[in-house]
């Protein structure tokens, strides 16, 4: 694929239209299989796992359009869609690593990725080392020459929004480097521009953006994606054309949604930082963030998530959550509705107490995913919910 000269806001509107014909809206190709015109064509299609009109586990025209749109947004040669974000993560880990290999991953990472690395990888003879992703040299220092196959980072990291230096990560020689960029989307950062080999997303979140699709995607060079495509057909966690359609619809408005969500998050973060019930606020757009300078250097926007710790701990968090009227209690992020999550009891509930402590997640930690409501209304709701916590 030739890299596009267009801005991301233009690409979001125009990319992924190969199979539209004259339709302006994305086209749903719901068929699981397609009729060949001849024996020779059937044989040809069976030998090409990229053929979109052969069999749905291999490919699908709607899914291909979503993949092409994501590749253009990421500045990648190719993309592959999966049935979920974890489908994408597990395909990268299990598709690129074998028994005897070694993975370096950061300790502050999505909890189910942690479980995959801790519980599944050892069963297949894959060793994993965890490092502090905020320590610029930690990844490279943990690489074992000739053994480390994969370096896996997540930036910004869920839920405390710690950052990984993409330039330093992309400069690591030897193993393949992978970034989970779910919280940033291609609108905020493009890891491949820094020399990172692969970038992945849970497109369920901001990319699809309407809480109606379960979808993952990996983007990178044609060489790496060709290998992942072959594994994906065997792996079987393929994207549904229905979800890919919703993913394409979400891409059309992704830049403007992310822009507003980031603006709202900045307002909430600034207000929370001044609130007497709040002990600390974690947001890359605040000068108080320990990696503020790095955020200014590699993020085009500061993000739609705000995480904060309440002085009153768990009881204060429960009180706040139960008093919220507009902000809704749910565990996803990136959609049009503003959501509040208590990580210790939901998204990171599978972690042991010592693992929660190592990730700086406590009973008073709350994460807000900003939606598209008016910032004044959200701030008013949050203020009244926190009033008894002072």
C-alpha positions in Angstrom: 0.0 0.0 0.0 1.3 3.5 -0.9 1.3 5.7 2.1 -1.2 8.5 1.8 -0.2 12.2 1.8 -3.6 13.2 3.4 -4.3 14.3 7.0 -5.9 11.7 9.3 -9.1 13.7 9.3 -9.4 13.3 5.5 -8.3 9.7 5.6 -11.0 8.9 8.2 -13.6 10.0 5.7 -12.2 8.6 2.5 -10.4 5.4 3.4 -11.8 1.9 3.1 -14.1 2.2 0.1 -12.7 -0.5 -2.2 -15.8 -2.5 -2.2 -18.4 0.3 -2.1 -19.0 0.6 -5.8 -21.2 3.8 -5.9 -22.5 3.5 -2.3 -21.5 6.4 -0.1 -22.1 4.4 3.1 -20.0 1.3 4.0 -21.4 -1.8 2.4 -22.2 -4.9 4.4 -21.1 -8.2 2.7 -22.8 -10.6 5.1 -22.1 -13.8 3.2 -19.8 -16.4 4.8 -18.9 -17.9 1.4 -18.8 -17.0 -2.3 -19.5 -18.7 -5.6 -16.5 -19.2 -8.0 -17.0 -18.8 -11.7 -14.9 -21.8 -12.6 -12.7 -24.7 -11.3 -9.6 -22.7 -11.9 -10.9 -19.6 -10.1 -12.0 -21.7 -7.1 -8.5 -23.2 -7.0 -6.9 -19.8 -7.2 -9.0 -18.3 -4.4 -8.4 -21.3 -2.2 -4.6 -20.6 -2.4 -4.9 -16.9 -1.6 -5.9 -16.2 2.0 -6.3 -12.5 1.2 -9.0 -13.1 -1.4 -12.1 -11.3 0.0 -14.7 -13.3 -1.9 -13.8 -16.9 -1.1 -14.5 -17.9 2.5 -15.3 -15.7 5.5 -12.6 -17.1 7.8 -10.0 -16.1 5.3 -11.3 -12.7 4.4 -14.5 -10.6 3.6 -15.0 -7.5 1.5 -16.4 -5.4 4.4 -13.6 -6.6 6.7 -11.0 -5.8 4.1 -12.4 -2.2 3.7 -12.1 -1.8 7.5 -8.5 -3.2 7.4 -7.5 -0.9 4.5 -8.9 2.2 6.4 -6.9 1.3 9.5 -3.8 0.7 7.5 -4.1 4.2 5.9 -4.7 5.8 9.3 -1.7 4.1 10.9 0.6 4.8 7.9 1.0 1.0 7.6 1.4 -1.3 4.6 -1.4 -3.6 5.8 -3.8 -4.5 8.6 -5.6 -7.5 9.9 -8.9 -7.4 11.8 -9.8 -9.7 14.6 -12.9 -10.6 16.6 -11.8 -8.6 19.6 -8.9 -6.7 21.0 -7.7 -9.8 22.9 -8.0 -11.7 19.6 -5.5 -9.3 18.2 -3.2 -9.5 21.2 -3.2 -13.3 21.4 -2.6 -13.6 17.6 0.5 -11.4 17.9 1.8 -13.2 20.9 1.1 -16.8 19.8 1.5 -16.2 16.1 5.0 -14.7 16.4 6.4 -16.6 19.4 7.3 -20.2 19.8 8.6 -22.5 22.6 11.9 -21.3 23.9 11.2 -17.6 23.0 11.2 -14.7 25.4 8.9 -11.7 25.6 9.6 -8.4 27.3 6.4 -6.6 28.4 5.6 -3.7 30.6 4.1 -4.3 34.1 1.4 -1.7 33.7 -0.7 -3.2 30.9 -4.3 -4.3 30.3 -5.1 -6.9 32.8 -6.2 -9.6 30.4 -3.0 -9.1 28.4 -1.2 -9.7 31.7 -3.1 -12.9 32.3 -2.3 -14.1 28.7 1.4 -13.5 29.3 1.4 -14.9 32.9 -0.9 -17.9 32.5 -0.9 -19.0 28.9 2.6 -18.2 27.6 4.4 -20.5 30.2 2.2 -23.4 29.0 3.7 -23.0 25.6 7.2 -22.6 26.8 7.4 -18.9 26.2 9.2 -16.9 28.9 8.0 -13.4 29.9 9.8 -10.6 31.7 7.9 -7.6 33.0 9.5 -4.2 33.2 8.5 -0.6 34.1 7.4 0.9 30.9 8.0 4.4 32.1 11.7 3.6 32.5 13.1 4.6 29.1 15.8 1.9 29.0 14.0 -0.9 30.8 12.7 -2.7 27.7 16.1 -2.7 25.9 17.9 -3.8 29.1 15.6 -6.8 29.5 16.2 -8.1 25.9 18.1 -11.3 25.8 20.0 -11.4 22.4 19.0 -14.4 20.3 16.1 -15.3 22.6 13.8 -12.3 22.9 11.3 -12.4 20.1 8.8 -9.8 21.1 8.8 -6.5 23.1 5.2 -5.6 24.0 4.2 -2.1 25.2 0.9 -0.3 25.9 0.9 3.5 25.8 -0.9 5.3 27.3 -1.3 2.4 29.7 -4.7 1.5 31.3 -5.7 2.8 33.8 -3.1 5.2 35.2 -2.1 6.5 31.8 1.7 6.0 32.1 3.6 6.5 28.8 6.2 4.6 26.9 8.9 6.5 25.0 8.0 5.4 21.4 11.3 6.6 19.9 13.3 4.6 22.4 11.1 1.5 21.8 11.4 1.8 18.1 15.2 1.9 18.3 15.5 -1.5 19.9 17.3 -3.9 17.6 16.6 -7.6 17.3 13.1 -8.5 18.6 9.9 -7.3 17.1 8.3 -4.3 18.9 4.5 -4.0 19.4 2.4 -1.2 20.8 -1.1 -1.5 22.1 -2.3 2.0 21.2 -6.0 1.5 22.1 -6.2 4.5 24.4 -4.6 6.8 21.9 -6.1 5.7 18.5 -4.2 6.8 15.3 -5.5 10.3 15.9 -3.3 10.9 18.9 -0.2 8.9 17.9 1.2 6.6 15.2 3.8 4.2 16.7 4.9 3.0 13.3 6.3 6.4 12.6 8.8 5.8 15.4 10.1 2.6 14.0 7.8 0.3 16.0 7.0 -2.9 14.0 3.4 -3.5 14.9 0.5 -1.4 16.4 -2.7 -3.0 17.7 -6.0 -1.8 19.0 -9.1 -3.0 20.7 -11.2 -1.2 18.0 -14.2 -2.0 20.2 -13.3 1.2 22.0 -12.9 4.6 20.4 -12.3 3.4 16.8 -15.7 1.8 16.4 -16.8 4.3 19.0 -20.5 3.6 19.5 -20.5 0.6 21.9 -21.9 -1.7 19.3 -18.9 -3.7 17.9 -16.4 -6.1 19.3 -13.3 -5.7 17.1 -9.5 -5.8 17.1 -6.9 -4.8 14.6 -3.2 -5.1 14.0 -1.2 -3.0 11.5 2.4 -3.2 10.2 4.6 -4.1 7.3 3.2 -6.4 4.6 5.8 -9.0 5.5 4.7 -9.3 9.2 1.1 -9.0 8.4 1.4 -11.8 5.8 2.6 -14.1 8.6 -0.1 -12.9 11.0 -2.8 -13.5 8.3 -1.8 -17.1 7.9 -1.9 -17.6 11.7 -5.2 -15.8 11.9 -6.9 -18.2 9.5 -5.8 -21.1 11.8 -6.4 -19.1 15.0 -10.0 -18.4 13.9 -10.7 -15.2 15.9 -11.8 -13.4 12.7 -13.7 -10.2 12.6 -17.4 -10.3 11.8 -18.4 -8.2 8.8 -21.2 -6.7 10.9 -18.7 -5.4 13.4 -16.3 -4.3 10.6 -19.2 -2.3 9.2 -19.7 -0.5 12.5 -15.9 -0.1 12.7 -15.9 1.7 9.4 -18.8 3.9 10.4 -16.9 4.8 13.6 -13.7 5.7 11.6 -15.7 8.3 9.7 -16.2 10.4 12.8 -13.1 9.3 14.8 -11.0 12.5 14.6 -13.8 14.9 15.7 -15.0 12.5 18.4 -11.5 12.1 19.8 -10.9 15.9 19.7 -14.0 16.6 21.7 -13.4 13.8 24.2 -9.9 15.1 24.8 -11.1 18.6 25.3 -13.6 17.4 27.9 -11.1 15.2 29.6 -8.8 18.2 30.0 -11.6 20.2 31.6 -12.4 17.4 34.1 -8.7 16.7 34.9 -8.1 20.4 35.7 -11.1 20.6 37.9 -10.4 17.3 39.7 -6.8 18.4 40.4 -8.3 21.3 42.5 -10.9 19.2 44.3 -10.4 18.6 48.1 -11.7 15.0 47.8 -9.1 14.0 45.2 -5.6 12.9 46.3 -4.1 12.7 42.8 -5.1 13.0 39.1 -3.5 11.0 36.3 -3.8 12.7 32.9 -1.0 13.3 30.3 -2.2 16.8 29.6 -1.5 18.1 33.1 1.9 19.5 33.9 1.7 17.4 37.1 1.9 14.2 35.1 5.4 12.8 35.6 5.8 12.3 31.9 4.2 15.6 30.7 7.2 16.5 28.5 7.1 13.1 26.8 3.3 13.5 26.3 3.9 16.9 24.7 6.5 15.3 22.4 4.7 12.2 21.1 0.9 12.8 21.7 -1.0 15.0 19.3 -3.8 15.2 21.9 -3.8 14.3 25.6 -6.6 11.6 25.6 -10.2 11.1 26.6 -9.5 9.2 29.8 -8.9 10.7 33.2 -7.9 8.6 36.2 -7.9 9.9 39.8 -7.5 8.6 43.4 -9.8 9.7 46.1 -8.5 10.5 49.6 -11.3 8.5 51.2 -10.4 5.2 49.4 -12.9 2.5 48.6 -15.8 4.0 50.5 -15.4 7.3 48.8 -15.2 5.7 45.4 -18.5 3.7 46.1 -20.2 6.9 47.3 -19.1 8.8 44.2 -20.1 6.1 41.8 -23.5 5.6 43.3 -24.3 9.3 43.3 -23.5 9.9 39.7 -26.6 10.7 37.6 -25.3 11.5 34.1 -22.0 9.7 34.1 -22.8 6.0 33.6 -21.2 2.9 35.3 -19.7 0.7 32.6 -16.3 -0.8 31.9 -15.6 0.2 28.3 -14.2 3.5 26.9 -14.1 5.7 23.8 -17.9 5.7 23.2 -20.3 8.6 23.0 -21.4 8.2 26.6 -19.2 9.2 29.5 -18.4 6.2 31.7 -17.0 5.7 35.1 -15.1 2.5 36.1 -13.7 1.3 39.4 -10.6 -0.7 38.0 -9.9 -2.6 41.2 -13.3 -4.3 41.1 -13.9 -4.5 37.4 -11.3 -4.2 34.6 -8.4 -5.3 36.9 -10.3 -7.5 39.3 -8.4 -10.6 38.2 -5.1 -9.1 39.5 -3.8 -10.2 42.9 -3.6 -7.5 45.7 0.2 -7.2 45.2 -0.3 -6.8 41.5 -2.8 -4.1 42.0 -0.5 -2.3 44.4 2.4 -2.6 41.8 0.1 -1.0 39.2 -0.7 1.8 41.7 -4.4 0.8 41.6 -6.2 1.1 44.9 -9.8 1.1 46.3 -10.1 4.8 45.7 -9.0 4.7 42.0 -11.6 5.8 39.5 -11.3 6.0 35.7 -13.6 8.3 33.6 -13.9 7.8 29.9 -15.2 11.1 28.5 -18.0 10.9 25.9 -19.7 13.6 23.9 -21.9 15.2 26.4 -21.4 18.9 27.3 -18.4 19.3 29.6 -20.3 21.6 31.9 -23.0 19.0 32.5 -20.4 16.3 33.2 -18.4 18.6 35.6 -21.6 19.5 37.5 -22.5 15.8 37.9 -19.0 14.9 39.1 -19.0 17.8 41.5 -22.2 16.8 43.2 -21.2 13.2 43.3 -17.9 14.1 45.1 -19.5 16.5 47.6 -19.9 13.9 50.4 -16.4 12.6 49.9 -14.7 15.8 51.1 
